[in-house]
Amino acid sequence: MPLRYAVGHALAEDIHADISLPLWPNAGMDGYAVRRKDVLGASETNVRTLRVIETIAAGSSLRPDITAGTCARIMTGAPLPPGADAIVRIEDTDRGLDVVRILNERDAVSDSGNIRPAGEDVRDGDRVAQRGDVITPALLGVLASVGVSEPFVHAKPRVIVAASGNELVDVEAFDQVRAGKAIVSSSSYALPALLRNSGADVRVWPLIPDDAELMRDALARALESDCDLLVTTGGVSAGAFDHVRDVIGALGGRIDVPRVRVRPGGPLGAGHVLGTPWIGLPGNPVSTMVTAELFVRPAVRQMAGVRRIMAPRITVRLAQSVTASAPLTFYLRATLTHCDDGVIDATLTGRQGSNLATSMARAQALLEIEGPVHDLPAGTMV
């Protein structure tokens, strides 16, 4: 893929540099290229005067020899001329063009001498990126710097998101919500956004009514298009209008995972239909987003060729007591605070009902609590 379009894709190969960066020693700031011995002891009361024999711009091919009593005006990034072993900052001089007065030796006699050594950033042969690394804007710049114009990358997985429910409308039909006749299918907005952030190319299918025949036709049409993963929301529980599992079976699919032992989101199902992986998420907004974080995001990242698939896990301290009454793994929404003692405190985002979408919007983390526990006190590490 042309490099400029590759942001967000995972590399399908390791990238090794065949050049050192910088290629040659260069000036770390604007100033004068000098011999250290010529400026030792320079101060406003003990001025050193040098003859300026050249001005070297960044990208210049000029390489004047710096000999005793001479120097060259030099710009940041310009190649260090032979004989020079330090750069005096322009602020420590009188900025002379033909003759310059050195008023301070300070940075010029430091360990670096304000010089960037060859290969300081990258050495010839270094691995600058690893297969599975996601190309970020910063990594894009590194790849350009080492001459990678068309990296091999993984394609973004093509995901179709299909929500079902007679009560659902798009946000454009919000007048029906005001009239008490419908609710917005918020997961049709939040879930695709989460999957795009995970590296997927997402299509949102039109909302599907709670009708088995209409649902079967809709999902069959969806699966006829280019699709690497089908994600449905709603219709996977045990209610009278929950038809998704039966429809998957009617299409010749199989359900490999009938439920998961988590809360929220236990009714989640997963399997394959018409040769395509399928994950069926519960319809409650928080259940949808929590299970998408736990199961769909890692699946998408795996399909996208990303090396680090799972979310990072850290240990935190409860800032309040929590309860997880059933024999399930609970995922509680929380905010995190760095405390003075170096520990991270976790505070619940409020009530944890699976219909309370704001509890997810406020969250910075999911607390993983193994139930049953009736009172996990504040201060417990989880």
N, C-alpha and C positions, 0 to 999 in steps of 0.2 A: 504494500500500500504506500502511495506517496506520503512522505513523512509529515507534511503539514496537515494531513487529514487523520493521522493515526492516534490522536489524543483519545484516551478512554479505552483503547484496545490493549489486550495483553500480548506481550511479545511471544512469538513462537520459536524463538532462538535466543541463545546467549549472544551478547554483543561484546566483542573485544576491540579495543582501539588498536589501530596500526600507525598511530602517530602519538607523540608526546605533546601535552598541553601544559604550559606554553611551550612552543617549539624551541625558544631560546630565552635566556635571561632577559628580563625587561623591567622597565621602571614601574615601581608601585605607586608613584604619584608624580605630579608635575614638579619640576625643579631643575637641578643641574647634576649631570653625571661627573663625578670627581674621583680623584684618588684620596682615600681616607687620610693618608699621611699629610696631604696638603691642607686639610681642614681641621686637624686635631687641635683642640684648645681654642677654636674660634668662639668669640663672644662679641657683644656690642662694645666692649672695651679692649678687645684684642682681635680686631677684624682681620680676616684673610682675604686677599684680593687675587682673583684668577682671571685669566684671559679666556673669553668665550670664542671657541673656534668653529662652532657649528650649532645649528638648531635642528633637533631630530624629532620629527612628528611620529605619532603612532602609525605603524604600517610603512615607515620609511625604510629604504635600503641603505641609508647612509651609515657608515661605520668609521668615523674618524678616530684616529689613535689619540688617546688622552695621555699626555705626557706631563712631566713636572710643571706646575704652574698654569696648566690649561684645564678647561672643562668644556662641556657641551650642554646647551639648553636642551631639555628633554621633556617630552610629554608622557603622561601615563600610558603604559602599554608599549612604548617605543623600545626597540632593541637596545640593550646595553652596549655601548661602544667598547672596543678593546682598550685595556689599560685602566678603565674605570672599575671601582669596586664598591661604590656607594652613590646614593642619590641624596643631595641636600634639598629639602623642601623649599619651594619657592618662597614660602612665608618666612624662612630663616635667612633671606637674602634681601638685597636692595633691588632685585629684579633687573639687573643690568643686562644690556644686549651685547655689548662689545667687551666690557669688563664688569665683573660681578663682585660685589663685596659680600662675603660670607659672615653672617652675624651670629650664627649659632651652629654648633656641631652636633646637637643632640641626636636626631634620628640617624644621621649619616654614620655615626659610630656605634649604632645598635647592632645586635646580632644579624639582623636581616639587611641592614644598610638601605632599607626601602627598596630592595631588589627582589623581584619574584623569580625564583630559580626555574630553569627549564624542567618540565615534568612535575612541577609542584602539584598540579591538579590531576593530571592523568599521565601515566607512563605507557609507552609503546608496549602492547601486549596485555595491559590491564583489562579485566572484565568490568565494563562500565554499567552493564545491565544484565539481568538474568532472565531466562525463559520463565514466563509467567508474571513478570513485573508489568504492572499497568503503566502505560505511557501517560505521565502527567505533563503539564506544561513545562515544568523544570527539566524532566527527563528528555522531553522533546528537544530542548535546547542543547543538552549534553550530546544527544545523538547527532544533531546537526553539526556540533563542534568537532565530532570525530569522523564526519563525512558519510554518515548513514543517510542516504536519500530515500531508500525504499525498504524499510524493515519488513521482515516476515512477521505477520501478526495473526492472531486468531480472529475469526469473524465474530461479531456480536450475535449471541443466540437470539433467534426470532421467537418472541413470546406473544401469545394471544391471551388477553384477559377478558373473561366473559362473566358478567354478573347476572344473577337471576333473582326475580322477586316481583310480584304484582304491584307491590307498594313503591317500587323505585322509579325515580325520574332523574334526568340530568338536571344540572343546576339552572339551565336556561328555562326550565319549567317551574321555577320557584313559586310562582303564583299558586300552583296546586298545593305546595307545602303550606303556604299561608292560609289556604282554605281548609287545611286539615285533611286533604285527600291523598297525600303522598309524602314520601321522605326522599331526600337527595341520596343518590348512590355515591356516598362519599368515598367508598373504596375504589370506585371507578376512576377516581382522581389520585388518591393517595397511593394505591398499590402500583399503578403504572409508573408513578414518579419514583417510588422505591426501587422498582426493577430497572428503570433507566439508570438510576444512580449506581446500580449493581453491575452495569455493563450490558444490559439487554436492549435489543431493538423491539419496541413494544407496540402492538396494535390493540386498541380497545374495541371489542365487539359490541354492537348495539345491545341494549338491555333485553334480557330474555324473560318472558312471562313464566309464571309457575304452571306450565302446561307441558306434560311429558312429550306430546307429539311435536309441539313447536320447539321445545328444547332440543329434541333429537335432531330435527332438521337444521336448527341453528348451529349446533356443535358439529354436525357433519359438514356443513358448508365451511365452518371455520377451519376444520382439519383438512379440507381440500386445498387450502392456501398454504404457502410456504410457512411452516411452523415447526419449531424445534421443541416447544413446550407449551402445553395448554394449562392455564390456571383459571379455575372457576372460583367464584365467591358466592356463598349462600347455597341452600338446597341440599346440604350434605348431612343434615341431622336426621331426626326420626319423626318429624312432623308430617301431617297429612299432605302438605304441598312440597315436601322435600324430595324431588325427583332425580337429582343428579346421579346418584349411585345406580338407579335402575336404568337411566339413559345410557350411562357408560356401558353397562352390561348389554343393553339392547343394540349398541353399536359394535358389539363383539369385543369390548374391552375387558380388562381384568383389574381387580382392585387388590393390590399387593399389601397395602397398609390400610386396614379398615378404620383405625382410630389411633390417636397418640395419647400418651399418659401425661398430659400437661393441662394446666389451666392458666389462662383461658385458651380455648382452641381445641379441646379434646375431640370433636367430631371430624377433624381433618381426615381426608382420605387421599390415597395416592396410588397410581398404577399406570397403565398404558391403554391407549385407545387408538385404533387404526394406525398402529405403529408409532404413535407419538406419546412421550411421557405426559402424564396428567397429574396435577396436584389440585385437590378440591379443598378450598379454605372455607371455614365457617363465615357466616354473613355479618355477625356483629362487628362493628368497626374495629374495636380493639383486638378481638380475636383474629380478625383478618390480618392486622398489621403485626401482631406478635408472632403468629405462625409464619407469616411471610418473612419476618426477620430470622426466625429459627430454621426454617426449612427451604423456603423458595430462594431467598438471597444466596445461601450457600450453593444450591443447585445451579442457579444462573452463573455464579462465579466459577463453578467447576466447568460448566459448558463453555464459558468464555475463555477458558485456559488460564485463569488467574491462579497464581501460586499460593497466595494466602487466602484460603476459602472462608474460614470461620471468623466471626467477630472476636476481638481480643477479650480475654477474661482476666479480671483483676479481683483482688480481695479488698473488701470494703467493710466498714463498721456501721452497724445499724444505729441511726440517730433516734430511732423510736422502736417500740416493740411491734412485732408483726405476728399474724396468725396465718397458718396454712393448714386448715382443718382436715382435708381429705388426703388419702394416700396417693398423691399426685406430685409432679414437679410443678411448682408455681413460678410464674414469671411476673413479678410485680414491677410496676413502673416507678422509677426513682430519679431524683436529681442528686448530683454529687458535689461535695464541698471539700476542698483541701484544707485541713485543719493545721493549727500551729504545731501539733505534735508529729506532723508528717503523715498522719493517717487520713484516708479519704472517708468522709462520712456520707452515708446514703439516707435520703429522706424520701418517703413516698410522695407521689405527686397528687395525693388526695385520695378520694374514694376510688376503688379499683374495679368497679363494675365493667363488664365487657362491652357495655353500650356507651361508656363515657369517653368519647374520643379525645377530649382535652387532656385526659390523664396520659395519653400517649404523646400528644403534641408537646407537653411540658417535659417529657422524660429525656434524660441523657443516658439512661442505662436500664437494663432489665435485671432485677435481683432474682437469682435462681435459688429457690427455697424448696427443699425436699420435705413434703408433708408425710404423715400428719404431725404438725407441731401446733399446740394450742396457745403458746405464748413464748415467742422467741424474744428475749428482752433486749432493750437498747444496750449497745456496747458489744453485742455478739458480732463476730467476724463471719461474713458470708461471701 
